[in-house]
């Protein structure tokens, strides 16, 4: 099951209407799985445009749906927790006729154990006026949540297990990885489709695919998906320690890049040990996975390179990102030169100017100008093949420009300033360029702020920070999510996904938000 009840279902009471120019049936109902959302159904005698006004006594928000339609079935997302909201619906026909309906909705308070959300910095005139989808894990509890432009929680859904790679698809559905498969769902907690080896009776449609276990990322394509699938193999020569270069047999976890069509057929499968050197390791490559394999590569990201038809992959324990061509051939490697022998050393991108290499990075993402953004956790600041580095390390968001023809890489921007000094997130994290040119980074597993451990501050061991920088590098939004010492593990958040609007109906039914 994807969603479960989060408390009392929000109640919607029809309180007023006026004389209508045409017949209109409209209902607003709460749901059991997502008590922070409402389901709006509209059935009119004629096609109409809709305007929804949400007034909770403190904020007024307006959503407009300009397409002429007679019937609609939409989620109402954007209700603040623990308040009574007046919802007014205005339907306008093409001939000027109107019909109105009005409800009062009381949304439940945030569930017990939900992390505190603290705004450390916010410049509302410069920050992007969009919304943010992110996953949250506190102890045994897991949620998906949406923050509005002021960083207030306006939607949440409890999950039975922590998801990864929760995002909004172009078709208006949510997509997340759960139980080794790719799940599509709506904002009311209903499963629409599951792609994977194991069927799910809760999904309306199951797309069987010859996969073992999808992990970390699944990137939608116009005609399918590209995913990371669990894969393992035996090798004869594998480093037995991080120090002395003694080799021996091992059973390693390698992962595979898999391209699927819409019917779940495999169009391409590339095991990573076929393209990278299995005799090269990074820190944590000698740790064991849940199946007992040596965690050699720890692939944690795969995205399409739309300009050339390839796939860019992040391998955390190899401290590099690399590109595969449409045929699966290795094109280039972006990362430290340490530990690479031929032929891989010849495929490394040469640095132009001063370049600081990423270490244990996450979430590659292309910006509109073709540059590559990474969340660089920067663990250890080196590989086992380098000498130790002096001083503390901290995490950052970094932007690289790659010239594939010249086989070079240039570091064009670093985003690391925050309201509280340097941050270190040992794992997790993401980075995106926003529509206004700002960059947002999620520090998803923070242990330190400004060199001070979270536990020393009386919090849980981990927290999360969502930081937005302007094109000039100024911090225009900085939000902390944390628990106190009563939840000793603290907060984990895998990725944050920007949303231009919380209205997520099918294309042609989406609305646009404004604040009067």
C-alpha positions as CSV (number, residue, x, y, z in Angstrom):
1,X,0.0,0.0,0.0
2,X,1.4,3.4,-0.9
3,X,-0.6,5.7,1.4
4,X,-2.3,5.3,4.7
5,X,-4.5,7.5,6.8
6,X,-2.9,10.4,8.6
7,X,-5.6,11.2,11.0
8,X,-9.1,12.5,10.6
9,X,-10.2,13.1,7.0
10,X,-10.7,16.8,6.3
11,X,-14.4,17.7,6.1
12,X,-15.9,19.8,3.4
13,X,-19.3,21.3,4.1
14,X,-21.3,23.0,1.3
15,X,-22.3,26.3,2.9
16,X,-23.5,28.6,0.2
17,X,-24.5,29.0,-3.5
18,X,-26.3,31.5,-5.6
19,X,-28.7,31.4,-8.5
20,X,-26.9,29.9,-11.5
21,X,-27.0,30.6,-15.2
22,X,-26.5,26.9,-15.9
23,X,-26.8,23.6,-14.1
24,X,-23.6,22.7,-12.2
25,X,-23.0,19.7,-10.0
26,X,-19.8,20.1,-7.8
27,X,-18.5,18.1,-4.9
28,X,-15.5,18.5,-2.6
29,X,-14.6,15.4,-0.6
30,X,-11.8,14.4,1.8
31,X,-9.8,11.2,1.2
32,X,-8.8,8.5,3.7
33,X,-5.2,8.2,2.5
34,X,-4.3,11.9,2.2
35,X,-6.2,13.9,4.7
36,X,-4.4,17.1,3.6
37,X,-6.1,17.0,0.2
38,X,-9.6,17.2,-1.2
39,X,-11.1,15.7,-4.4
40,X,-13.0,18.2,-6.5
41,X,-15.5,16.8,-9.1
42,X,-17.4,19.1,-11.4
43,X,-20.1,18.2,-13.9
44,X,-21.8,21.1,-15.7
45,X,-24.5,21.3,-18.4
46,X,-22.1,23.3,-20.5
47,X,-18.3,23.5,-20.7
48,X,-16.8,26.2,-18.4
49,X,-13.6,27.7,-17.1
50,X,-13.0,27.4,-13.4
51,X,-11.6,29.8,-10.7
52,X,-11.0,28.5,-7.2
53,X,-10.4,30.9,-4.3
54,X,-8.9,29.6,-1.1
55,X,-9.3,31.9,1.9
56,X,-8.1,30.7,5.3
57,X,-8.4,34.1,7.1
58,X,-4.6,34.7,6.7
59,X,-3.8,34.0,3.1
60,X,-5.9,34.2,-0.1
61,X,-4.9,32.0,-3.0
62,X,-6.5,31.8,-6.4
63,X,-6.2,29.0,-9.0
64,X,-7.5,29.4,-12.5
65,X,-8.4,26.6,-15.0
66,X,-8.7,28.3,-18.4
67,X,-9.5,25.3,-20.6
68,X,-13.3,24.9,-21.3
69,X,-14.4,21.5,-20.0
70,X,-17.8,20.2,-18.9
71,X,-16.5,17.6,-16.4
72,X,-13.4,17.6,-14.2
73,X,-11.9,15.4,-11.5
74,X,-9.1,17.2,-9.7
75,X,-7.1,17.1,-6.5
76,X,-7.3,20.2,-4.3
77,X,-3.7,20.7,-3.0
78,X,-2.5,23.7,-1.1
79,X,-4.5,23.7,2.1
80,X,-2.6,24.9,5.2
81,X,-2.7,22.4,8.2
82,X,-4.9,22.9,11.2
83,X,-7.0,25.7,9.8
84,X,-10.5,26.3,8.4
85,X,-10.5,27.3,4.7
86,X,-13.3,28.8,2.7
87,X,-13.2,27.4,-0.8
88,X,-15.2,29.2,-3.5
89,X,-15.7,27.8,-7.0
90,X,-16.7,30.1,-9.9
91,X,-17.6,28.4,-13.2
92,X,-17.8,30.6,-16.3
93,X,-19.3,29.4,-19.6
94,X,-18.2,30.7,-22.9
95,X,-21.4,32.8,-23.3
96,X,-20.7,34.6,-20.0
97,X,-23.0,32.5,-17.8
98,X,-21.8,31.7,-14.4
99,X,-22.4,29.3,-11.5
100,X,-20.8,29.3,-8.0
101,X,-20.4,26.9,-5.1
102,X,-18.7,27.4,-1.7
103,X,-17.4,25.1,0.9
104,X,-15.7,25.3,4.3
105,X,-12.9,22.8,4.8
106,X,-11.0,22.1,8.0
107,X,-7.6,20.5,7.4
108,X,-6.0,18.3,10.1
109,X,-2.9,19.5,11.9
110,X,0.4,18.0,10.9
111,X,0.8,14.4,12.1
112,X,2.7,13.6,15.3
113,X,6.4,13.3,14.7
114,X,6.5,15.5,11.6
115,X,9.7,17.5,11.6
116,X,9.8,21.1,12.5
117,X,10.2,23.5,9.6
118,X,12.3,26.6,10.3
119,X,12.8,29.5,7.9
120,X,16.3,30.7,8.4
121,X,16.4,33.2,5.5
122,X,13.8,34.3,2.9
123,X,13.8,37.1,0.5
124,X,10.3,37.0,-1.0
125,X,11.1,39.5,-3.7
126,X,13.9,37.4,-5.1
127,X,13.1,33.8,-4.2
128,X,11.4,31.6,-6.8
129,X,7.6,31.7,-6.1
130,X,7.2,28.0,-6.6
131,X,6.5,24.9,-4.5
132,X,8.7,22.0,-3.5
133,X,8.0,18.3,-3.3
134,X,10.2,16.3,-1.0
135,X,10.3,13.0,1.0
136,X,10.8,13.0,4.7
137,X,11.8,10.1,7.0
138,X,11.8,10.3,10.8
139,X,12.4,7.0,12.6
140,X,9.8,4.5,11.3
141,X,7.6,7.2,9.8
142,X,7.8,8.4,6.2
143,X,6.0,11.1,4.3
144,X,5.8,12.9,1.0
145,X,5.3,16.6,1.6
146,X,4.9,19.9,-0.3
147,X,6.2,23.2,0.9
148,X,4.7,26.4,-0.5
149,X,6.8,29.5,-1.4
150,X,6.9,30.6,2.2
151,X,8.1,27.1,3.2
152,X,4.8,26.1,4.9
153,X,3.6,22.5,4.5
154,X,0.5,22.5,2.4
155,X,0.2,18.8,1.5
156,X,1.5,15.6,3.0
157,X,0.9,11.9,2.7
158,X,2.1,9.1,5.0
159,X,3.9,6.1,3.4
160,X,4.5,2.6,4.7
161,X,8.2,2.8,3.7
162,X,10.6,5.6,2.7
163,X,10.4,6.3,-1.1
164,X,13.2,7.5,-3.3
165,X,13.1,9.8,-6.3
166,X,9.7,11.2,-5.8
167,X,8.9,13.6,-8.6
168,X,6.2,15.1,-10.7
169,X,5.8,13.7,-14.2
170,X,4.8,15.7,-17.3
171,X,1.5,13.8,-17.4
172,X,0.5,15.2,-14.0
173,X,1.1,12.1,-12.0
174,X,3.6,11.6,-9.1
175,X,6.3,9.0,-9.7
176,X,8.3,7.4,-6.9
177,X,10.3,4.2,-6.3
178,X,8.7,1.8,-3.7
179,X,9.4,-1.8,-3.0
180,X,11.8,-2.1,-5.9
181,X,9.4,-0.9,-8.6
182,X,8.4,2.4,-10.2
183,X,5.0,3.6,-9.0
184,X,2.8,6.3,-10.5
185,X,0.1,7.7,-8.3
186,X,-2.1,10.8,-7.9
187,X,-2.2,13.4,-5.2
188,X,-5.0,11.6,-3.5
189,X,-2.9,8.5,-2.8
190,X,-4.3,6.3,-5.5
191,X,-1.9,4.1,-7.4
192,X,-2.3,4.4,-11.1
193,X,0.5,2.1,-12.4
194,X,3.4,0.0,-11.2
195,X,6.3,-1.0,-13.4
196,X,8.5,-3.9,-12.1
197,X,8.9,-7.6,-11.6
198,X,6.4,-7.9,-8.7
199,X,2.7,-7.2,-9.3
200,X,0.8,-4.9,-7.0
201,X,-2.9,-5.5,-6.5
202,X,-3.3,-1.9,-5.4
203,X,-2.3,-0.5,-8.7
204,X,-4.8,-0.1,-11.5
205,X,-2.3,-1.2,-14.0
206,X,0.8,-3.4,-13.6
207,X,3.5,-3.2,-16.3
208,X,5.7,-6.3,-15.9
209,X,9.4,-5.7,-16.5
210,X,12.3,-8.1,-16.2
211,X,14.0,-6.1,-13.4
212,X,15.5,-7.2,-10.1
213,X,15.1,-4.1,-8.0
214,X,14.9,-0.5,-9.2
215,X,16.8,1.8,-6.9
216,X,17.7,5.5,-6.5
217,X,16.4,7.0,-9.8
218,X,13.9,6.4,-12.6
219,X,13.9,9.1,-15.3
220,X,10.8,9.3,-17.4
221,X,11.2,9.3,-21.2
222,X,8.7,10.2,-23.9
223,X,8.4,6.5,-24.6
224,X,9.3,4.8,-21.4
225,X,11.9,5.0,-18.5
226,X,15.6,4.7,-17.9
227,X,16.3,3.2,-14.5
228,X,19.0,1.8,-12.3
229,X,18.4,-1.9,-11.6
230,X,20.2,-4.0,-8.9
231,X,22.9,-6.3,-10.4
232,X,25.7,-8.4,-9.0
233,X,28.6,-10.5,-10.3
234,X,31.7,-12.5,-9.2
235,X,35.1,-11.0,-10.1
236,X,38.5,-12.6,-9.8
237,X,40.5,-9.5,-8.9
238,X,39.1,-7.0,-6.4
239,X,40.9,-4.8,-3.9
240,X,40.9,-6.3,-0.4
241,X,41.6,-3.1,1.5
242,X,41.8,0.7,1.0
243,X,45.5,0.7,1.7
244,X,47.6,-2.1,0.2
245,X,46.6,-2.9,-3.4
246,X,46.2,-6.7,-2.8
247,X,43.6,-8.2,-5.1
248,X,41.4,-11.2,-4.6
249,X,38.1,-12.7,-5.7
250,X,34.9,-10.9,-4.6
251,X,31.1,-10.8,-5.2
252,X,30.3,-7.2,-6.1
253,X,27.2,-5.0,-6.5
254,X,27.5,-3.2,-9.8
255,X,24.0,-2.0,-10.8
256,X,22.8,-1.8,-14.4
257,X,21.4,1.1,-16.5
258,X,18.2,-0.2,-18.1
259,X,16.1,1.5,-20.7
260,X,12.5,0.3,-20.9
261,X,9.7,1.1,-23.3
262,X,6.1,1.8,-22.1
263,X,5.3,-1.9,-22.2
264,X,8.2,-2.8,-19.9
265,X,10.3,-4.3,-22.6
266,X,14.1,-3.9,-22.1
267,X,15.6,-1.9,-25.0
268,X,19.1,-1.5,-23.4
269,X,20.8,-3.0,-20.4
270,X,24.3,-2.0,-19.4
271,X,25.9,-3.6,-16.3
272,X,28.4,-1.0,-14.9
273,X,31.2,-3.5,-14.5
274,X,31.1,-3.8,-18.3
275,X,32.1,-0.2,-18.8
276,X,34.0,0.8,-15.6
277,X,37.0,-0.8,-14.0
278,X,36.0,-3.3,-11.3
279,X,39.5,-3.2,-9.9
280,X,39.1,0.4,-8.9
281,X,37.4,1.2,-5.7
282,X,36.4,4.2,-3.6
283,X,35.7,4.7,0.1
284,X,32.7,2.5,1.0
285,X,33.3,0.1,-1.9
286,X,34.3,-2.5,0.7
287,X,31.1,-2.2,2.7
288,X,28.4,-4.8,2.2
289,X,25.0,-4.4,0.6
290,X,21.9,-6.0,2.1
291,X,22.6,-9.1,-0.1
292,X,26.2,-9.4,1.2
293,X,27.8,-8.1,-2.0
294,X,30.7,-5.6,-1.9
295,X,29.2,-2.2,-2.7
296,X,31.6,-1.4,-5.5
297,X,29.9,1.3,-7.6
298,X,26.8,2.4,-5.7
299,X,25.1,4.0,-8.7
300,X,22.7,6.6,-7.5
301,X,21.6,8.7,-10.5
302,X,20.8,8.2,-14.2
303,X,19.4,11.0,-16.5
304,X,18.9,11.3,-20.2
305,X,21.3,13.6,-22.1
306,X,18.7,15.0,-24.4
307,X,21.1,16.8,-26.7
308,X,23.0,13.7,-27.8
309,X,20.8,10.7,-26.8
310,X,23.1,9.4,-24.1
311,X,22.7,8.7,-20.4
312,X,24.6,10.4,-17.6
313,X,25.2,8.2,-14.6
314,X,26.4,9.0,-11.1
315,X,28.5,6.3,-9.3
316,X,28.9,7.4,-5.7
317,X,31.6,4.9,-4.6
318,X,33.6,5.6,-7.8
319,X,33.5,9.4,-7.1
320,X,32.5,10.2,-10.7
321,X,29.7,10.8,-13.2
322,X,30.0,9.4,-16.7
323,X,28.1,9.2,-19.9
324,X,26.9,6.2,-21.9
325,X,26.0,6.6,-25.5
326,X,22.7,5.3,-26.9
327,X,24.4,2.0,-27.6
328,X,25.7,1.7,-24.0
329,X,29.3,2.6,-24.9
330,X,31.3,4.7,-22.4
331,X,31.9,8.2,-23.7
332,X,33.5,10.2,-20.9
333,X,34.2,10.3,-17.2
334,X,34.0,13.4,-15.0
335,X,36.0,12.9,-11.8
336,X,39.4,12.8,-10.1
337,X,42.3,11.3,-12.1
338,X,43.3,9.1,-9.1
339,X,43.0,5.4,-9.6
340,X,42.1,5.3,-13.3
341,X,44.3,3.2,-15.6
342,X,44.0,2.7,-19.4
343,X,41.7,2.7,-21.2
344,X,39.6,4.6,-18.7
345,X,42.2,7.3,-18.0
346,X,41.9,8.3,-21.7
347,X,38.2,8.9,-21.3
348,X,38.5,11.3,-18.4
349,X,37.5,14.9,-19.1
350,X,40.5,17.2,-18.8
351,X,40.0,20.2,-16.4
352,X,40.0,23.7,-17.7
353,X,41.0,26.2,-15.1
354,X,40.5,25.4,-11.4
355,X,38.3,22.4,-10.9
356,X,37.4,20.7,-7.6
357,X,36.3,17.1,-8.2
358,X,33.1,15.7,-6.7
359,X,33.3,12.9,-4.1
360,X,30.3,10.6,-3.2
361,X,28.0,12.9,-5.2
362,X,24.3,12.6,-5.9
363,X,21.6,13.7,-8.4
364,X,23.1,14.9,-11.7
365,X,20.8,17.3,-13.5
366,X,21.2,19.4,-16.6
367,X,20.4,23.1,-16.6
368,X,18.7,24.8,-19.5
369,X,22.0,26.1,-20.8
370,X,23.4,22.5,-20.9
371,X,25.7,22.8,-17.9
372,X,25.6,19.9,-15.4
373,X,24.6,20.4,-11.8
374,X,25.6,18.0,-9.0
375,X,25.0,17.8,-5.3
376,X,28.5,17.1,-4.1
377,X,28.5,15.5,-0.7
378,X,32.3,15.6,-0.9
379,X,32.9,12.8,1.6
380,X,36.6,12.6,2.6
381,X,37.5,15.0,-0.1
382,X,39.6,12.3,-1.8
383,X,39.7,8.7,-2.9
384,X,41.8,5.8,-1.4
385,X,44.4,6.6,-4.1
386,X,45.0,10.1,-2.8
387,X,46.9,11.4,0.2
388,X,44.7,12.6,3.1
389,X,43.5,16.2,2.9
390,X,43.8,18.8,5.7
391,X,40.9,20.4,7.4
392,X,37.2,19.6,7.5
393,X,35.1,18.8,4.4
394,X,31.7,20.2,3.6
395,X,29.1,19.6,1.0
396,X,28.1,21.9,-1.9
397,X,26.2,22.3,-5.2
398,X,28.5,22.6,-8.2
399,X,28.0,23.5,-11.8
400,X,30.2,22.1,-14.6
401,X,30.4,22.9,-18.3
402,X,31.4,19.9,-20.4
403,X,32.8,20.2,-23.9
404,X,32.5,16.7,-25.3
405,X,34.3,17.5,-28.5
406,X,37.3,18.9,-26.8
407,X,36.9,16.4,-23.9
408,X,37.2,19.1,-21.2
409,X,35.3,20.1,-18.1
410,X,35.1,23.6,-16.5
411,X,33.8,24.4,-13.1
412,X,31.7,27.4,-13.6
413,X,29.9,27.9,-10.3
414,X,29.9,26.6,-6.7
415,X,26.9,27.1,-4.3
416,X,27.8,26.6,-0.7
417,X,27.0,29.7,1.3
418,X,24.2,29.3,3.8
419,X,22.6,31.2,6.7
420,X,24.6,29.2,9.3
421,X,28.0,28.5,7.6
422,X,29.3,25.4,5.8
423,X,27.1,22.3,5.8
424,X,28.1,18.6,5.6
425,X,25.6,16.1,4.4
426,X,27.3,12.7,4.4
427,X,24.7,11.2,2.0
428,X,21.5,12.0,0.0
429,X,20.8,15.4,-1.6
430,X,19.8,17.0,-4.9
431,X,20.3,20.1,-7.0
432,X,18.1,21.8,-9.6
433,X,18.1,25.1,-11.6
434,X,14.7,26.8,-11.1
435,X,12.7,28.6,-13.8
436,X,14.0,32.0,-12.7
437,X,17.6,31.0,-12.9
438,X,18.1,30.4,-9.2
439,X,19.6,27.1,-8.0
440,X,18.2,25.0,-5.1
441,X,20.1,22.4,-3.2
442,X,18.8,19.8,-0.7
443,X,21.3,18.8,2.0
444,X,19.3,15.7,2.9
445,X,21.4,14.0,5.7
446,X,23.1,16.8,7.6
447,X,25.3,16.0,10.5
448,X,27.0,19.4,10.9
449,X,26.1,23.1,10.5
450,X,29.1,25.4,10.7
451,X,31.2,22.6,12.1
452,X,28.9,21.8,15.0
453,X,27.1,18.5,15.2
454,X,23.3,18.4,15.2
455,X,23.3,16.3,18.4
456,X,25.4,18.9,20.2
457,X,22.6,21.4,19.5
458,X,20.1,19.1,21.2
459,X,18.5,17.9,18.0
460,X,18.3,14.5,16.4
461,X,21.5,13.2,14.7
462,X,20.5,14.3,11.2
463,X,18.6,17.2,9.8
464,X,17.8,18.5,6.3
465,X,18.3,21.9,4.7
466,X,16.7,23.4,1.5
467,X,18.8,26.3,0.3
468,X,18.1,28.5,-2.7
469,X,20.8,30.8,-4.3
470,X,20.3,33.6,-6.8
471,X,22.3,33.6,-10.1
472,X,24.7,35.9,-8.2
473,X,25.2,33.3,-5.5
474,X,23.2,35.1,-2.8
475,X,21.1,33.0,-0.4
476,X,17.5,34.0,-1.0
477,X,15.8,31.1,0.9
478,X,17.2,28.7,3.6
479,X,14.9,26.3,5.3
480,X,15.8,23.7,8.0
481,X,13.8,20.5,8.8
482,X,14.7,18.9,12.1
483,X,13.6,17.0,15.1
484,X,14.6,17.4,18.8
485,X,16.6,14.8,20.8
486,X,13.3,12.8,21.4
487,X,13.7,11.6,17.8
488,X,17.4,10.6,18.0
489,X,17.9,9.7,14.4
490,X,16.5,13.0,13.2
491,X,15.4,13.7,9.6
492,X,16.4,12.2,6.3
493,X,15.3,13.5,2.9
494,X,16.5,11.9,-0.3
495,X,15.6,14.6,-2.9
496,X,13.6,17.8,-3.4
497,X,11.7,18.4,-6.6
498,X,10.6,21.9,-7.7
499,X,6.9,22.3,-8.6
500,X,5.6,25.3,-10.5
501,X,2.1,24.6,-9.3
502,X,0.5,22.0,-7.0
503,X,-2.4,21.5,-9.4
504,X,-1.6,18.2,-11.0
505,X,-4.5,17.1,-13.1
506,X,-4.0,15.7,-16.6
507,X,-2.6,18.1,-19.2
508,X,-5.4,20.5,-20.2
509,X,-6.8,20.5,-16.7
510,X,-4.0,22.0,-14.8
511,X,-4.5,25.4,-13.1
512,X,-2.2,28.3,-12.4
513,X,-1.9,29.8,-8.9
514,X,-1.8,33.5,-8.0
515,X,-1.9,35.4,-4.8
516,X,-4.1,38.5,-4.9
